[in-house]
Each structure stands twice: as C-alpha cells, then as structure tokens.
Amino acid sequence: KPRAEYDQTTGRLKRLAYDANRNGRNDAVSIMDGTRIDRIELDLDENGKVDRWDFYREDRTLDKVGLSRLNDGVMDSQAYYGADGPLQRIEAATGRDARYDRVEFNEAGALVRSEEDANGDGRPEKWDTYRPNPGARAGEPAYAIASSAFDDEGMGKPQRRFVYGAKGTIERVETD
C-alpha cells in the first residue's frame, strides 16, 4: 500500500511512497504539492539510492528526467522533454561534479548535434553534428557523426573542422 505524508501546517499531501514491484520495499517516492506531482524519485535497483528523478511541469507534463548513470544517488545527467512529449536535449556531467559539460540536442527523436565544454569556462570547445544512419544494424546507433569542430584557441568559435564521409572516415579538414 502507498504510504502518504502530509504537511503539518497545511494538511496537503507532500510525499507518497510506493512499492511498485510489490516486494515489500518502497522503490518509488512522489514528492507532491497536494494532488500535483512535483517529482518522482525511483530506486530501480533497490540499493537505497535514487537512480532516476522524473520532474513535472505545473501542467503535469514531464519536464525532465534526471539519471544517476552509476546508480549511486548522484544525478549526473538530465533529459529534457518538450511540452508535447519528445526528447529535446540531454545534459551530462561527465566529471560527475554537477557541472553539465556535454549537451546533446535531438530533433524528431534523433540526435542531431552535441556540444562539449571540457575546460569549464561555460563555452563549448567542441561541436559535433550527426546524420541519420539508415544502415544501422541491431544494437548500433541510428545516427552517424557528420562533422566535428574544435575551438583550439578559447575564442568561443571553431578554428578547425573535420567532415566525415559515409563510412566514418575523414573526408576533409577545414581550418579558419
């Protein structure tokens, strides 16, 4: 049975714990404001640490999903969704330090580009673009890299770019 907690001052529902797989351990917790869900925290492997956070907008649509890629309770990536449902971007803290230094952008359900800020100055130094990979076999990504651009001088714009051919080999190098 779900276990409810209420705000002592307002009497409104603030937390609802639930055993989703019915094994006697609560593995899902909804953080509430009355009947509105603010977020849901999931411990999918039941190690006592949150693996996934689902955040909701005021209109009750999914806003973003936070993930702990190592299942240790540290949110190190976030997937943002449009109001109409599709995935728009994923932000990752590759150093697991709460600094989201890689962003992947999606359109129509496919990865189209990414940016990386490896030096932590708030500006990307690397930009990748992707194209559909129609020949992808099972287990392979549905996209292939089309180009990579690099800011070698910290100017906030790329000075060199690699353009890749259909088989992933470098077709040409462009410099500025």
Sequence and secondary structure as in RCSB ss.txt:
>XXXX:A:sequence
KPRAEYDQTTGRLKRLAYDANRNGRNDAVSIMDGTRIDRIELDLDENGKVDRWDFYREDRTLDKVGLSRLNDGVM
DSQAYYGADGPLQRIEAATGRDARYDRVEFNEAGALVRSEEDANGDGRPEKWDTYRPNPGARAGEPAYAIASSAF
DDEGMGKPQRRFVYGAKGTIERVETD
>XXXX:A:secstr
  EEEE TTT  EEEEEE TT SSS  EEEEEETTEEEEEEE TT SSS  EEEEE TTS EEEEEE TTSSS  
 EEEEE TTS EEEEEE TTSSS   EEEEEETTEEEEEEE TTSSSS SEEEEEEE TT  TTS SEEEEEEEE
 SSSSSS SEEEEE TTS EEEEEE 
